[in-house]
Every structure is written in C-alpha cells, then in structure tokens.
Amino acid sequence: MIANILSTVIGLVLVYAAVLNPSLVSGVAILFIAGIIIIALAVWARARDAAVWFSQTNVIVGVCVIVLAVLQLMKLTSPLIAFWGLFWCGVIIGVVALWAALYRAKASQR
C-alpha cells in the first residue's frame, strides 16, 4: 500500500510538472530517475496488489517515462509531445496506483 501511495504522489508531481512547472522536468535526469522509481515501486507493490495488472500498468508507464526522457535527450520530441506524454503518464500512474492502494478484493475472489 505504501508503494502505491508513493506512486500516486509521483504521478501527481509529474502532472503538476507538465502543466504548471515544465522547468521542473526539463532536465532529462529527473525523468530517468522518476521512471526508475516508478518501476521499482510497481515491482515492490506487486506482492500486495489485489490484481497483477495494477503493477504491470505502472511498470509499462514507467518505461514510457524513460523512453520519453531518451527522446528528449536525443531532441526527437517537440515540447507539445513532451507535455502530453508526461501529462498522461502522470495521470495514468496516479489513478492506477491510487486504485491499487484503495482496492482490496475479497479473499474468495483472489
């Protein structure tokens, strides 16, 4: 549950950075670190999640954040693509991680 709450906070920070403070993520290193942390938290949360797809989704989105960082490093993305990519990655991470933190299946459904 703690890993999912931390992932939710990281997702909110990514959305905040994309919309209100783009200079916060203008450095590629911050996106790399955020992607690695998202993947690590998703792997950590996998053992306690009610469904496997919660952590799988966050791992995929963490990889997307790293790919976005690589594309920014190589100057292959426009600022518009970087904005929308970061925005949607943050939204997806925040929603899925919060859902995983709050949702608990009944023991008979597992």
N, C-alpha and C positions, 0 to 999 in steps of 0.2 A: 504494500500500500504506500509506503514511503517513497519508493522509486517512482510510482505513478504520479504521486503528488509533485515530486520534483520535476518530472517530465512535463506536467501541466504548467508549472511555473516557467520552465524553459520555453514552452510553446507560447505562453503569453508574452514573454520577453521578446521572442522572435517577431511576433505580430506587432508589438509596440515599436520595435526597432524598424520594421519595414514601413510602418505608417507614420510614426511621429518623430523618429530619430534615425534616419538612414545612415548617418555618420557612425553610429554605434557598430554597425556590421559592414562598414566599408572595407575594413581590413579582412583579408581572406583567412587569416589565422583564427579569428574569432569564430567564423563559420565552421572551420575544420574542428575546432575544439567543441563547439556546440553539437556537431554531428556525431562526434565520437562519444560525447557524454550521453546523447540521446540513445545511441545504440547500446552503450553499457548499461544504462538504466532499464532499457527494454529487456535485455538479457537477464538482468537481475530480477525484474518483476515477473518474468515468465513462470517461475516456480509457484507463485501465489495467485496468478490471474485465474479467473473463472473460465476463461476461454483462451486458447492459444493465439487467436487472430489479433487480440489486443497488442501483444508484444511484437508479433510479426509485422503488423502495420507500422508500428513505431520504428522497427528496425529498417524497414523499407524507406520510410520518410527520413530517417537519419542518414541513410545512404544518399537520398536525394539532396539533402543539405550539403553533404560532402561533394557531390557532383556539381552542385551549384557553385560551391567555392572554387572548385577546379576550373569551371568555365569562366568564372570571374577572374581568376588568376591568369588564364590564357587570353583574356579580353575577348571572349567569344559571345558574350551576352550583352544585350543593351540594358540600360537601367530599368526599363519597363519590365523586361523578363525577370531581372533580378528581384524587383519589387514583388511581382505576383508570385514568383516561385517561393520566396521567403515568406510572404504573407500566407499562402496556402499550406506550406509546410508547418508553419506555426499553428494555424487553425486546426489542422488535422492532428498534430501531436497533442495539442491542448485538449481537444474534445475526446479523442480516443483514450488518452491517459486518464482523464478525469472519469470517463465512463468506466474504465477498468478499476479505478480506485473505489468507486461507489457501488459497482455492481457485484453482487455476490449470489451465485447460483445456489439452489438448494442441493443438499448432498446427494439426493437421488437423481439429479439431472447431470451430474458430472460424469 
